């Protein structure tokens, strides 16, 4: 009985480490996507279209990387010389039969300085 308890504890520790590592991976992936999209789009797009295109590209690339982010949880505001990007998502910790029982809320907020462009 004692050995079974320690085996379950070891499995629990491995699971906690795995889910923590995957949450960190999702944060780093979202950060990378945001920086990549802003660097690609911000200076090359007209100011009127900049925020919308950056938001659409972020949503598309994050979904392609396998991270579930609701499009409403991505906000991009254009303030002329700065572009403020906010992304919020939940990383599931406990999922059973396609239902999340416990999730860690994550966010990435960043303000980028961009040239005023055209």
C-alpha positions as CSV (number, residue, x, y, z in Angstrom):
1,X,0.0,0.0,0.0
2,X,2.9,2.3,0.8
3,X,4.5,1.7,-2.5
4,X,1.3,2.4,-4.4
5,X,1.0,5.7,-2.6
6,X,4.5,6.8,-3.6
7,X,3.9,5.7,-7.2
8,X,0.8,7.9,-7.3
9,X,2.7,10.8,-5.7
10,X,5.5,10.4,-8.4
11,X,2.9,10.3,-11.2
12,X,1.3,13.5,-9.7
13,X,4.6,15.3,-9.6
14,X,5.4,14.4,-13.2
15,X,1.9,15.6,-14.3
16,X,2.4,18.9,-12.4
17,X,5.8,19.4,-14.0
18,X,4.4,18.6,-17.5
19,X,1.4,20.9,-17.2
20,X,3.6,23.7,-15.8
21,X,6.1,23.3,-18.6
22,X,3.3,23.3,-21.2
23,X,1.9,26.5,-19.7
24,X,5.3,28.1,-19.9
25,X,5.6,26.9,-23.5
26,X,2.3,28.5,-24.4
27,X,3.3,31.8,-22.8
28,X,6.6,31.8,-24.7
29,X,4.8,30.9,-28.0
30,X,2.2,33.7,-27.6
31,X,5.0,36.2,-26.8
32,X,6.9,35.1,-29.8
33,X,3.9,35.3,-32.1
34,X,2.9,38.8,-30.9
35,X,6.4,40.1,-31.4
36,X,6.7,38.5,-34.8
37,X,3.4,39.9,-36.0
38,X,4.0,43.4,-34.7
39,X,7.4,43.5,-36.3
40,X,6.0,42.2,-39.7
41,X,2.8,44.3,-39.8
42,X,3.1,47.4,-37.7
43,X,5.3,49.6,-39.9
44,X,4.1,48.3,-43.3
45,X,0.3,48.8,-42.8
46,X,-1.7,51.9,-43.0
47,X,-2.6,53.3,-39.6
48,X,-6.3,52.9,-40.1
49,X,-5.9,49.2,-40.8
50,X,-3.0,48.5,-38.5
51,X,-4.7,47.4,-35.3
52,X,-7.2,45.1,-37.1
53,X,-4.7,43.4,-39.2
54,X,-2.3,42.8,-36.3
55,X,-5.2,41.4,-34.2
56,X,-6.3,39.1,-37.1
57,X,-2.7,37.9,-37.7
58,X,-2.1,37.2,-34.0
59,X,-5.4,35.2,-33.7
60,X,-4.5,33.2,-36.9
61,X,-0.9,32.4,-35.9
62,X,-1.8,31.5,-32.2
63,X,-4.5,29.1,-33.4
64,X,-2.1,27.6,-35.9
65,X,0.4,26.9,-33.1
66,X,-2.3,24.9,-31.2
67,X,-3.1,27.3,-28.4
68,X,-6.8,28.0,-27.9
69,X,-7.3,31.7,-27.6
70,X,-10.7,33.4,-28.1
71,X,-10.5,36.2,-30.6
72,X,-12.3,38.4,-28.2
73,X,-9.5,38.0,-25.7
74,X,-7.0,39.7,-28.1
75,X,-7.1,43.4,-28.1
76,X,-4.9,45.8,-30.1
77,X,-5.1,49.5,-29.7
78,X,-3.2,51.9,-32.0
79,X,-2.2,55.2,-30.3
80,X,-0.2,56.7,-33.1
81,X,3.4,56.0,-32.1
82,X,2.6,53.0,-29.9
83,X,0.7,49.8,-30.4
84,X,-0.7,48.2,-27.3
85,X,-1.3,44.4,-27.5
86,X,-3.1,42.4,-24.9
87,X,-3.7,38.6,-25.2
88,X,-5.5,36.6,-22.5
89,X,-6.0,32.8,-22.5
90,X,-6.4,29.9,-20.1
91,X,-4.1,26.9,-20.0
92,X,-6.0,23.8,-18.9
93,X,-4.6,21.8,-16.0
94,X,-7.3,19.3,-15.4
95,X,-9.4,18.1,-18.4
96,X,-11.7,15.2,-18.3
97,X,-13.9,14.1,-21.2
98,X,-13.3,17.4,-23.2
99,X,-14.3,19.5,-20.2
100,X,-11.9,21.8,-18.3
101,X,-12.1,21.6,-14.6
102,X,-9.1,23.6,-13.7
103,X,-7.2,26.1,-15.8
104,X,-4.4,28.7,-15.2
105,X,-5.2,32.2,-16.6
106,X,-2.3,33.6,-18.6
107,X,-1.8,37.0,-20.2
108,X,0.6,38.9,-22.3
109,X,0.5,42.7,-22.3
110,X,3.0,44.7,-24.3
111,X,3.3,48.2,-25.7
112,X,5.4,48.5,-28.9
113,X,6.9,51.7,-30.2
114,X,6.2,51.9,-33.9
115,X,6.9,54.6,-36.5
116,X,3.9,56.6,-37.5
117,X,4.1,55.2,-41.0
118,X,1.8,56.4,-43.7
